[in-house]
């Protein structure tokens, strides 16, 4: 039985405001938070609660360099389901987060506090440098920022050890959609007390039946939904890998190596190629034990320190950390996007002032941002920031580009973000007339046909 007073106390007003006003699909219902919670608790306690299913599907691109190719589908849930999911995770968050390995990042430690801070990791990147896997409308955006900074900072700091001479990067194939729900449930039940098992019951009912709109009435046996808010999913996914993180790092340490993880992306630091390959082989075995596998197509060897350093752009980040923006911009432009994690560098320029750059470099940076495939992946705040970053003479051309992308882009996350940008900027409102807004709505209807 759920306690309505406890649910009202746990589901804070900030979260309620976020899911009703700040997501890509703000809820226009007139119900108050208290009335919504009372309705949910009554249904749960009477045994008649049913998930409302998916409100909307958001289509993301899996690439910022190749437009209109591979889609990543993200569900957005109704307010009632977000409230219940948030409450359930809040009740077991400490159990799910207290055992996180210090080399694993991306799970927030828990919703209440950050883990012990590691010096010099936190001033590295602004939020615009977050990887594209970050949730579209995360309530804990600052936690994403912190974890990404921590990961990047530690990756650089570990690299300073000259004994590491060989590096391997790999990720888990279809990580979220491959998580075995039965195994995850067993892990969670063993971690929480007897009186909290009701929260686990409700959580796994939701996970198995939240996507009936797409999967019809077949209960899910695998997969955690990477929903629009996404914070709960991230906590669950990282909990699933806790034992793996410890086993892998113990094995790596025996070979004088180390493994860092952000979500499903891993970096192996080793003293030689043979040790790195042994660690990779061990990781592949341990993952298969829990129903996961390494994405073989994305395993990348870096056979020298300079090769690994160039890929991450550590030298450019060092320049930007020292406010040497002109040198950093010049080095970025010379390097291009070839085998280089260019996004983490490029988006840092968006946070700076154009006056910090030479005119030639500034124009080159602007050109980088104006690539259609990149623009179509920008969040609404990034769209507005780019508009203000561009020269005055180019701002209208940018609006024209945004208009043309309405019909060219298959990923509806672009259209929803554009709508939000229009609502927040007077110049966008002037340019995007009622007729142009109808064009956006028409395109969204066309894209919905893919789900029929």
MOHU-V553618 format. One record per run of one state. SS is the DSSP state (helix for helix, strand for strand, loop for the rest). FROM is the first residue (numbers start at 0). LEN is the number of residues. Records with the same first field share a line. If there is no record, write none. Layout:
SS=FROM-LEN / FROM-LEN
This chain:
loop=0-3 / 10-2 / 22-10 / 46-7 / 61-9 / 77-1 / 97-6 / 105-21 / 129-11 / 159-6 / 172-2 / 178-1 / 191-2 / 209-2 / 215-6 / 222-8 / 240-1 / 254-3 / 262-2 / 270-2 / 289-4 / 294-1 / 298-1 / 302-2 / 312-1 / 321-3 / 335-6 / 350-3 / 356-2 / 369-2 / 375-4 / 389-2 / 408-3 / 424-1 / 431-2 / 451-1
helix=3-7 / 12-10 / 32-14 / 78-19 / 126-3 / 140-19 / 174-4 / 180-11 / 193-16 / 211-4 / 230-10 / 241-13 / 272-17 / 295-3 / 304-8 / 313-8 / 324-11 / 341-9 / 353-3 / 358-11 / 371-4 / 379-10 / 391-17 / 411-13 / 425-6 / 433-18
strand=53-8 / 70-7 / 103-2 / 165-7 / 179-1 / 221-1 / 257-5 / 264-6 / 293-1 / 299-3
